[in-house]
Amino acid sequence: MAARSGTSFQRRARNQRTSVPGTRPSVHNGQLLLSTGVPSLDYVIGGGLAVGTLLLVEEDKYESYSQMLLKYFVAEGIICGHSLFIASAKDHPKDILQELPAPLLDDVIETEESNKEKESNSVDITSSSALQSSMSIAWRYQNLPKVQTALTSSSRFGHYYDVSKTMSSELQHSVNCHSFFLPEEVPLDPVGTETGNMNFGYVKLLRAIQRVIREEGFDGTGPQTKQRNILRIGIHSLGSVLWGDDVGLNENPESAYSLTKFLYALRGLLRTSLSACIITVPAYLIQNKAVIGRVAKLSDTVIGLESFNASERETNPIYKDYHGLFHVRQLPRLNCLISDVPDTKDLAFKLKRKLFTIEQEPMKEATWIPRSEKT
């Protein structure tokens, strides 16, 4: 009887834990996860973004791809029914909402994924007999990337989106969305807005996030009058000049402590609430690498995007199907001693009409010699 009682109790606890819509527990550490909106990114970072954590995206020079990841994150929140908080100093949050990609129909994705899974299964060679017959498989199938959306097709977590279409206004307004547009929040005259060691814009943003978390019960202090939900926080291009920051202008910026103090306080709010955050940062503009190191340590997951635009790789035939390199800078250690390390860190990304995918880098750049150098 005791065994049955214990088993019954565990089953109830498990169901209660996964009752939050759009989440699931991690198979690695039991942490509650939500999808970033990009299934291949979920796979790379260990199954999804853990609730209560911060994902930092180092922007590419053209910002388009990093902002696209932010839009996927917000769009996924709408499909899952999560509450949103969007902050920006450049593009108005309402404009970001209007540019969200449209979700794809499940039957279309299932057809595409089944085809990819068949190809992926043809590459999965684990036995000696398969190794002997692998010589008969075409070379292009033997060298398919390891990190594909097909790896997550059997237990798909997130959704897929069509970037050539925008999400309907009905879907956009189906969830509770809070916006923070810096020019509307900070007075034009900065006199009297000094707040110690933190930028006034950061103070206003932190207070706005804290107010939403407390007033809407994401910290668990309020009465649970309705089903528990998740707050998704997206902050665009934090640390740029538009935020009143000089970390990208001086080698020894005076406001470096302001940025790190904001991240420290923000992560404290995330840890004690049902929320998750994605922040894009123009790391390529920050001259002092020590600042980047401190910012990374105050984040849980750090990834970097390196666009091929205006670079030599853009004309490299090896990378013709890709738009840039994808760097895994840091993975979180949650409820465990070590982080979940992906199969490879040599990754590349491509953005097509229906999918943003992350795959293994096709080949080392050293194997390609520019035509000018051959002569």
Contacts in CASP RR format, 6 or more apart in sequence:
PFRMAT RR
TARGET T0000
AUTHOR 0000-0000-0000
METHOD contacts of the structure
MODEL  1
MAARSGTSFQRRARNQRTSVPGTRPSVHNGQLLLSTGVPSLDYVIGGGLA
VGTLLLVEEDKYESYSQMLLKYFVAEGIICGHSLFIASAKDHPKDILQEL
PAPLLDDVIETEESNKEKESNSVDITSSSALQSSMSIAWRYQNLPKVQTA
LTSSSRFGHYYDVSKTMSSELQHSVNCHSFFLPEEVPLDPVGTETGNMNF
GYVKLLRAIQRVIREEGFDGTGPQTKQRNILRIGIHSLGSVLWGDDVGLN
ENPESAYSLTKFLYALRGLLRTSLSACIITVPAYLIQNKAVIGRVAKLSD
TVIGLESFNASERETNPIYKDYHGLFHVRQLPRLNCLISDVPDTKDLAFK
LKRKLFTIEQEPMKEATWIPRSEKT
14 25 0 8 1.000
17 25 0 8 1.000
17 32 0 8 1.000
18 24 0 8 1.000
18 25 0 8 1.000
18 32 0 8 1.000
19 227 0 8 1.000
19 228 0 8 1.000
20 32 0 8 1.000
20 51 0 8 1.000
20 227 0 8 1.000
20 228 0 8 1.000
20 229 0 8 1.000
20 230 0 8 1.000
20 274 0 8 1.000
21 80 0 8 1.000
21 81 0 8 1.000
21 82 0 8 1.000
21 227 0 8 1.000
21 229 0 8 1.000
21 230 0 8 1.000
22 34 0 8 1.000
22 35 0 8 1.000
22 80 0 8 1.000
22 81 0 8 1.000
22 82 0 8 1.000
22 230 0 8 1.000
23 32 0 8 1.000
23 33 0 8 1.000
23 34 0 8 1.000
23 51 0 8 1.000
23 230 0 8 1.000
24 32 0 8 1.000
24 33 0 8 1.000
24 157 0 8 1.000
25 31 0 8 1.000
25 32 0 8 1.000
25 33 0 8 1.000
26 32 0 8 1.000
26 33 0 8 1.000
26 46 0 8 1.000
26 47 0 8 1.000
26 48 0 8 1.000
26 50 0 8 1.000
26 334 0 8 1.000
28 46 0 8 1.000
28 336 0 8 1.000
28 340 0 8 1.000
29 334 0 8 1.000
29 335 0 8 1.000
29 336 0 8 1.000
29 340 0 8 1.000
30 335 0 8 1.000
31 50 0 8 1.000
31 51 0 8 1.000
31 334 0 8 1.000
31 335 0 8 1.000
32 50 0 8 1.000
32 51 0 8 1.000
33 42 0 8 1.000
33 47 0 8 1.000
33 48 0 8 1.000
33 49 0 8 1.000
33 50 0 8 1.000
33 51 0 8 1.000
33 157 0 8 1.000
34 48 0 8 1.000
34 49 0 8 1.000
34 51 0 8 1.000
34 76 0 8 1.000
34 77 0 8 1.000
34 80 0 8 1.000
34 82 0 8 1.000
34 230 0 8 1.000
34 232 0 8 1.000
34 276 0 8 1.000
35 42 0 8 1.000
35 48 0 8 1.000
35 49 0 8 1.000
35 76 0 8 1.000
35 80 0 8 1.000
35 157 0 8 1.000
35 158 0 8 1.000
35 159 0 8 1.000
36 42 0 8 1.000
36 45 0 8 1.000
36 48 0 8 1.000
36 49 0 8 1.000
36 55 0 8 1.000
36 69 0 8 1.000
36 72 0 8 1.000
36 73 0 8 1.000
36 76 0 8 1.000
36 278 0 8 1.000
37 72 0 8 1.000
37 73 0 8 1.000
37 75 0 8 1.000
37 76 0 8 1.000
37 158 0 8 1.000
37 159 0 8 1.000
37 161 0 8 1.000
38 69 0 8 1.000
38 72 0 8 1.000
38 356 0 8 1.000
38 357 0 8 1.000
38 358 0 8 1.000
39 149 0 8 1.000
39 152 0 8 1.000
39 156 0 8 1.000
39 157 0 8 1.000
39 158 0 8 1.000
39 160 0 8 1.000
40 147 0 8 1.000
40 148 0 8 1.000
40 149 0 8 1.000
40 151 0 8 1.000
40 152 0 8 1.000
40 356 0 8 1.000
40 357 0 8 1.000
40 358 0 8 1.000
40 359 0 8 1.000
41 48 0 8 1.000
41 69 0 8 1.000
41 303 0 8 1.000
41 356 0 8 1.000
41 358 0 8 1.000
42 48 0 8 1.000
42 49 0 8 1.000
42 152 0 8 1.000
42 157 0 8 1.000
42 158 0 8 1.000
43 147 0 8 1.000
43 149 0 8 1.000
43 151 0 8 1.000
43 152 0 8 1.000
43 342 0 8 1.000
43 358 0 8 1.000
44 147 0 8 1.000
44 303 0 8 1.000
44 326 0 8 1.000
44 328 0 8 1.000
44 342 0 8 1.000
44 347 0 8 1.000
44 358 0 8 1.000
45 55 0 8 1.000
45 301 0 8 1.000
45 303 0 8 1.000
45 328 0 8 1.000
45 331 0 8 1.000
45 342 0 8 1.000
46 331 0 8 1.000
46 340 0 8 1.000
46 342 0 8 1.000
47 152 0 8 1.000
47 157 0 8 1.000
47 340 0 8 1.000
48 157 0 8 1.000
49 55 0 8 1.000
49 276 0 8 1.000
49 278 0 8 1.000
49 301 0 8 1.000
50 276 0 8 1.000
50 300 0 8 1.000
50 332 0 8 1.000
50 334 0 8 1.000
51 230 0 8 1.000
51 274 0 8 1.000
51 275 0 8 1.000
51 276 0 8 1.000
52 270 0 8 1.000
52 271 0 8 1.000
52 273 0 8 1.000
52 274 0 8 1.000
52 275 0 8 1.000
52 276 0 8 1.000
52 277 0 8 1.000
53 270 0 8 1.000
53 276 0 8 1.000
53 277 0 8 1.000
53 300 0 8 1.000
53 301 0 8 1.000
53 332 0 8 1.000
53 334 0 8 1.000
54 263 0 8 1.000
54 266 0 8 1.000
54 267 0 8 1.000
54 270 0 8 1.000
54 276 0 8 1.000
54 277 0 8 1.000
54 278 0 8 1.000
54 279 0 8 1.000
54 298 0 8 1.000
54 299 0 8 1.000
54 300 0 8 1.000
54 301 0 8 1.000
55 276 0 8 1.000
55 277 0 8 1.000
55 278 0 8 1.000
55 279 0 8 1.000
55 299 0 8 1.000
55 300 0 8 1.000
55 301 0 8 1.000
55 302 0 8 1.000
55 303 0 8 1.000
56 279 0 8 1.000
56 281 0 8 1.000
56 295 0 8 1.000
56 296 0 8 1.000
56 299 0 8 1.000
56 301 0 8 1.000
56 302 0 8 1.000
56 303 0 8 1.000
57 66 0 8 1.000
57 69 0 8 1.000
57 70 0 8 1.000
57 278 0 8 1.000
57 279 0 8 1.000
57 280 0 8 1.000
57 281 0 8 1.000
57 303 0 8 1.000
57 304 0 8 1.000
57 305 0 8 1.000
58 66 0 8 1.000
58 280 0 8 1.000
58 281 0 8 1.000
58 283 0 8 1.000
58 284 0 8 1.000
58 302 0 8 1.000
58 303 0 8 1.000
58 304 0 8 1.000
58 305 0 8 1.000
58 327 0 8 1.000
58 329 0 8 1.000
59 66 0 8 1.000
59 237 0 8 1.000
59 280 0 8 1.000
59 281 0 8 1.000
59 282 0 8 1.000
59 283 0 8 1.000
59 284 0 8 1.000
59 305 0 8 1.000
60 66 0 8 1.000
60 284 0 8 1.000
60 304 0 8 1.000
60 305 0 8 1.000
60 306 0 8 1.000
60 307 0 8 1.000
60 309 0 8 1.000
60 324 0 8 1.000
61 284 0 8 1.000
61 307 0 8 1.000
61 309 0 8 1.000
62 307 0 8 1.000
62 309 0 8 1.000
63 237 0 8 1.000
63 280 0 8 1.000
63 282 0 8 1.000
64 307 0 8 1.000
65 305 0 8 1.000
65 307 0 8 1.000
65 323 0 8 1.000
65 324 0 8 1.000
65 349 0 8 1.000
65 351 0 8 1.000
66 280 0 8 1.000
66 305 0 8 1.000
67 91 0 8 1.000
67 236 0 8 1.000
67 280 0 8 1.000
68 163 0 8 1.000
68 351 0 8 1.000
68 356 0 8 1.000
69 278 0 8 1.000
69 280 0 8 1.000
69 305 0 8 1.000
69 356 0 8 1.000
70 96 0 8 1.000
70 234 0 8 1.000
70 236 0 8 1.000
70 278 0 8 1.000
70 280 0 8 1.000
71 96 0 8 1.000
71 99 0 8 1.000
71 100 0 8 1.000
71 101 0 8 1.000
72 101 0 8 1.000
72 161 0 8 1.000
72 356 0 8 1.000
73 232 0 8 1.000
73 234 0 8 1.000
73 278 0 8 1.000
74 84 0 8 1.000
74 86 0 8 1.000
74 96 0 8 1.000
74 97 0 8 1.000
74 100 0 8 1.000
74 232 0 8 1.000
74 234 0 8 1.000
75 100 0 8 1.000
75 101 0 8 1.000
75 103 0 8 1.000
75 159 0 8 1.000
75 161 0 8 1.000
75 167 0 8 1.000
76 158 0 8 1.000
76 159 0 8 1.000
76 232 0 8 1.000
77 84 0 8 1.000
77 175 0 8 1.000
77 230 0 8 1.000
77 232 0 8 1.000
78 84 0 8 1.000
78 100 0 8 1.000
78 167 0 8 1.000
78 171 0 8 1.000
78 172 0 8 1.000
78 174 0 8 1.000
78 175 0 8 1.000
79 103 0 8 1.000
79 159 0 8 1.000
79 171 0 8 1.000
80 230 0 8 1.000
81 174 0 8 1.000
81 175 0 8 1.000
81 229 0 8 1.000
82 175 0 8 1.000
82 229 0 8 1.000
82 230 0 8 1.000
82 231 0 8 1.000
82 232 0 8 1.000
83 175 0 8 1.000
83 176 0 8 1.000
83 177 0 8 1.000
83 178 0 8 1.000
83 212 0 8 1.000
83 216 0 8 1.000
83 218 0 8 1.000
83 229 0 8 1.000
83 230 0 8 1.000
83 231 0 8 1.000
83 232 0 8 1.000
84 175 0 8 1.000
84 176 0 8 1.000
84 177 0 8 1.000
84 178 0 8 1.000
84 231 0 8 1.000
84 232 0 8 1.000
84 234 0 8 1.000
85 177 0 8 1.000
85 178 0 8 1.000
85 179 0 8 1.000
85 180 0 8 1.000
85 208 0 8 1.000
85 209 0 8 1.000
85 212 0 8 1.000
85 231 0 8 1.000
85 232 0 8 1.000
85 233 0 8 1.000
85 234 0 8 1.000
86 93 0 8 1.000
86 96 0 8 1.000
86 97 0 8 1.000
86 177 0 8 1.000
86 178 0 8 1.000
86 179 0 8 1.000
86 180 0 8 1.000
86 234 0 8 1.000
86 236 0 8 1.000
87 93 0 8 1.000
87 179 0 8 1.000
87 180 0 8 1.000
87 181 0 8 1.000
87 182 0 8 1.000
87 205 0 8 1.000
87 208 0 8 1.000
87 209 0 8 1.000
87 233 0 8 1.000
87 234 0 8 1.000
87 235 0 8 1.000
87 236 0 8 1.000
88 96 0 8 1.000
88 180 0 8 1.000
88 181 0 8 1.000
88 182 0 8 1.000
88 235 0 8 1.000
88 236 0 8 1.000
88 237 0 8 1.000
89 181 0 8 1.000
89 182 0 8 1.000
89 183 0 8 1.000
89 236 0 8 1.000
89 237 0 8 1.000
89 240 0 8 1.000
89 242 0 8 1.000
89 243 0 8 1.000
89 244 0 8 1.000
90 236 0 8 1.000
90 237 0 8 1.000
90 240 0 8 1.000
90 242 0 8 1.000
91 236 0 8 1.000
92 179 0 8 1.000
92 181 0 8 1.000
93 177 0 8 1.000
93 179 0 8 1.000
93 180 0 8 1.000
93 181 0 8 1.000
94 179 0 8 1.000
96 236 0 8 1.000
97 172 0 8 1.000
97 177 0 8 1.000
98 166 0 8 1.000
98 172 0 8 1.000
99 166 0 8 1.000
100 166 0 8 1.000
100 167 0 8 1.000
100 172 0 8 1.000
101 161 0 8 1.000
101 162 0 8 1.000
101 163 0 8 1.000
101 165 0 8 1.000
101 166 0 8 1.000
101 167 0 8 1.000
102 161 0 8 1.000
102 162 0 8 1.000
102 165 0 8 1.000
102 166 0 8 1.000
102 167 0 8 1.000
102 168 0 8 1.000
103 159 0 8 1.000
103 160 0 8 1.000
103 161 0 8 1.000
103 162 0 8 1.000
103 167 0 8 1.000
103 171 0 8 1.000
104 159 0 8 1.000
104 160 0 8 1.000
104 161 0 8 1.000
104 162 0 8 1.000
104 354 0 8 1.000
109 160 0 8 1.000
112 354 0 8 1.000
113 149 0 8 1.000
113 150 0 8 1.000
113 153 0 8 1.000
113 156 0 8 1.000
114 153 0 8 1.000
116 148 0 8 1.000
116 149 0 8 1.000
116 150 0 8 1.000
116 153 0 8 1.000
117 150 0 8 1.000
117 153 0 8 1.000
117 154 0 8 1.000
119 141 0 8 1.000
119 144 0 8 1.000
119 150 0 8 1.000
120 144 0 8 1.000
120 148 0 8 1.000
120 150 0 8 1.000
120 151 0 8 1.000
122 137 0 8 1.000
122 141 0 8 1.000
123 137 0 8 1.000
123 141 0 8 1.000
123 142 0 8 1.000
123 144 0 8 1.000
125 131 0 8 1.000
125 134 0 8 1.000
134 142 0 8 1.000
143 362 0 8 1.000
145 359 0 8 1.000
145 360 0 8 1.000
145 362 0 8 1.000
146 343 0 8 1.000
146 344 0 8 1.000
146 359 0 8 1.000
146 360 0 8 1.000
147 342 0 8 1.000
147 343 0 8 1.000
147 344 0 8 1.000
147 347 0 8 1.000
147 358 0 8 1.000
147 359 0 8 1.000
147 360 0 8 1.000
148 357 0 8 1.000
148 359 0 8 1.000
149 355 0 8 1.000
149 357 0 8 1.000
160 354 0 8 1.000
160 355 0 8 1.000
161 354 0 8 1.000
162 353 0 8 1.000
162 354 0 8 1.000
163 351 0 8 1.000
163 353 0 8 1.000
163 354 0 8 1.000
163 356 0 8 1.000
164 353 0 8 1.000
176 216 0 8 1.000
178 208 0 8 1.000
178 212 0 8 1.000
180 204 0 8 1.000
180 205 0 8 1.000
180 208 0 8 1.000
182 201 0 8 1.000
182 204 0 8 1.000
182 205 0 8 1.000
182 242 0 8 1.000
182 243 0 8 1.000
185 201 0 8 1.000
185 204 0 8 1.000
185 205 0 8 1.000
185 208 0 8 1.000
186 193 0 8 1.000
186 200 0 8 1.000
186 201 0 8 1.000
186 204 0 8 1.000
187 193 0 8 1.000
190 200 0 8 1.000
193 200 0 8 1.000
194 200 0 8 1.000
195 203 0 8 1.000
197 257 0 8 1.000
197 258 0 8 1.000
197 261 0 8 1.000
198 206 0 8 1.000
198 258 0 8 1.000
198 261 0 8 1.000
198 262 0 8 1.000
199 243 0 8 1.000
199 244 0 8 1.000
199 245 0 8 1.000
199 255 0 8 1.000
199 258 0 8 1.000
199 259 0 8 1.000
199 262 0 8 1.000
201 243 0 8 1.000
201 244 0 8 1.000
202 243 0 8 1.000
202 258 0 8 1.000
202 259 0 8 1.000
202 261 0 8 1.000
202 262 0 8 1.000
205 235 0 8 1.000
205 262 0 8 1.000
206 262 0 8 1.000
206 265 0 8 1.000
206 266 0 8 1.000
206 269 0 8 1.000
209 233 0 8 1.000
209 266 0 8 1.000
209 269 0 8 1.000
210 269 0 8 1.000
212 218 0 8 1.000
212 231 0 8 1.000
213 219 0 8 1.000
213 231 0 8 1.000
213 269 0 8 1.000
213 273 0 8 1.000
213 275 0 8 1.000
214 221 0 8 1.000
216 231 0 8 1.000
218 229 0 8 1.000
218 230 0 8 1.000
218 231 0 8 1.000
218 273 0 8 1.000
218 274 0 8 1.000
218 275 0 8 1.000
219 272 0 8 1.000
219 273 0 8 1.000
219 274 0 8 1.000
220 273 0 8 1.000
220 274 0 8 1.000
228 274 0 8 1.000
229 274 0 8 1.000
230 274 0 8 1.000
230 275 0 8 1.000
230 276 0 8 1.000
231 273 0 8 1.000
231 274 0 8 1.000
231 275 0 8 1.000
231 276 0 8 1.000
232 275 0 8 1.000
232 276 0 8 1.000
232 277 0 8 1.000
232 278 0 8 1.000
233 270 0 8 1.000
233 275 0 8 1.000
233 276 0 8 1.000
233 277 0 8 1.000
233 278 0 8 1.000
234 277 0 8 1.000
234 278 0 8 1.000
234 279 0 8 1.000
235 277 0 8 1.000
235 278 0 8 1.000
235 279 0 8 1.000
235 280 0 8 1.000
236 280 0 8 1.000
237 243 0 8 1.000
237 280 0 8 1.000
237 281 0 8 1.000
237 282 0 8 1.000
238 259 0 8 1.000
238 279 0 8 1.000
238 280 0 8 1.000
238 281 0 8 1.000
239 245 0 8 1.000
239 247 0 8 1.000
239 248 0 8 1.000
239 259 0 8 1.000
239 281 0 8 1.000
239 282 0 8 1.000
240 248 0 8 1.000
240 282 0 8 1.000
240 285 0 8 1.000
241 248 0 8 1.000
241 249 0 8 1.000
244 255 0 8 1.000
245 253 0 8 1.000
245 255 0 8 1.000
245 258 0 8 1.000
245 259 0 8 1.000
246 253 0 8 1.000
246 254 0 8 1.000
246 255 0 8 1.000
247 253 0 8 1.000
247 255 0 8 1.000
247 256 0 8 1.000
247 259 0 8 1.000
247 285 0 8 1.000
247 286 0 8 1.000
247 288 0 8 1.000
247 291 0 8 1.000
248 282 0 8 1.000
248 285 0 8 1.000
248 286 0 8 1.000
248 287 0 8 1.000
250 287 0 8 1.000
250 288 0 8 1.000
251 287 0 8 1.000
251 288 0 8 1.000
252 288 0 8 1.000
253 288 0 8 1.000
253 291 0 8 1.000
256 288 0 8 1.000
256 291 0 8 1.000
256 294 0 8 1.000
259 291 0 8 1.000
259 295 0 8 1.000
260 291 0 8 1.000
260 294 0 8 1.000
260 295 0 8 1.000
260 298 0 8 1.000
263 295 0 8 1.000
263 298 0 8 1.000
263 299 0 8 1.000
264 298 0 8 1.000
266 277 0 8 1.000
267 298 0 8 1.000
267 299 0 8 1.000
267 300 0 8 1.000
269 275 0 8 1.000
270 276 0 8 1.000
270 277 0 8 1.000
279 299 0 8 1.000
281 295 0 8 1.000
283 292 0 8 1.000
283 295 0 8 1.000
283 304 0 8 1.000
286 292 0 8 1.000
296 302 0 8 1.000
296 329 0 8 1.000
296 330 0 8 1.000
299 330 0 8 1.000
300 330 0 8 1.000
300 332 0 8 1.000
300 334 0 8 1.000
301 330 0 8 1.000
301 331 0 8 1.000
301 332 0 8 1.000
302 328 0 8 1.000
302 329 0 8 1.000
302 330 0 8 1.000
303 326 0 8 1.000
303 327 0 8 1.000
303 328 0 8 1.000
303 329 0 8 1.000
304 326 0 8 1.000
304 327 0 8 1.000
304 328 0 8 1.000
304 329 0 8 1.000
305 324 0 8 1.000
305 325 0 8 1.000
305 326 0 8 1.000
305 327 0 8 1.000
305 349 0 8 1.000
306 324 0 8 1.000
306 325 0 8 1.000
306 326 0 8 1.000
306 327 0 8 1.000
307 323 0 8 1.000
307 324 0 8 1.000
308 314 0 8 1.000
308 319 0 8 1.000
308 322 0 8 1.000
308 323 0 8 1.000
308 324 0 8 1.000
308 325 0 8 1.000
312 370 0 8 1.000
313 319 0 8 1.000
313 324 0 8 1.000
313 325 0 8 1.000
313 365 0 8 1.000
316 365 0 8 1.000
316 368 0 8 1.000
317 368 0 8 1.000
318 362 0 8 1.000
318 363 0 8 1.000
318 365 0 8 1.000
318 367 0 8 1.000
318 368 0 8 1.000
319 348 0 8 1.000
319 362 0 8 1.000
321 350 0 8 1.000
321 362 0 8 1.000
322 348 0 8 1.000
322 349 0 8 1.000
322 350 0 8 1.000
322 359 0 8 1.000
322 362 0 8 1.000
323 349 0 8 1.000
323 350 0 8 1.000
323 351 0 8 1.000
324 348 0 8 1.000
324 349 0 8 1.000
324 350 0 8 1.000
325 347 0 8 1.000
325 348 0 8 1.000
325 349 0 8 1.000
325 361 0 8 1.000
326 347 0 8 1.000
326 348 0 8 1.000
326 349 0 8 1.000
326 358 0 8 1.000
327 345 0 8 1.000
327 347 0 8 1.000
328 342 0 8 1.000
328 345 0 8 1.000
328 347 0 8 1.000
331 339 0 8 1.000
331 340 0 8 1.000
331 341 0 8 1.000
331 342 0 8 1.000
332 339 0 8 1.000
333 339 0 8 1.000
343 360 0 8 1.000
344 360 0 8 1.000
344 361 0 8 1.000
346 360 0 8 1.000
346 361 0 8 1.000
347 358 0 8 1.000
347 359 0 8 1.000
347 360 0 8 1.000
347 361 0 8 1.000
348 358 0 8 1.000
348 359 0 8 1.000
348 360 0 8 1.000
348 361 0 8 1.000
348 362 0 8 1.000
349 356 0 8 1.000
349 357 0 8 1.000
349 358 0 8 1.000
349 359 0 8 1.000
350 356 0 8 1.000
350 357 0 8 1.000
350 359 0 8 1.000
END
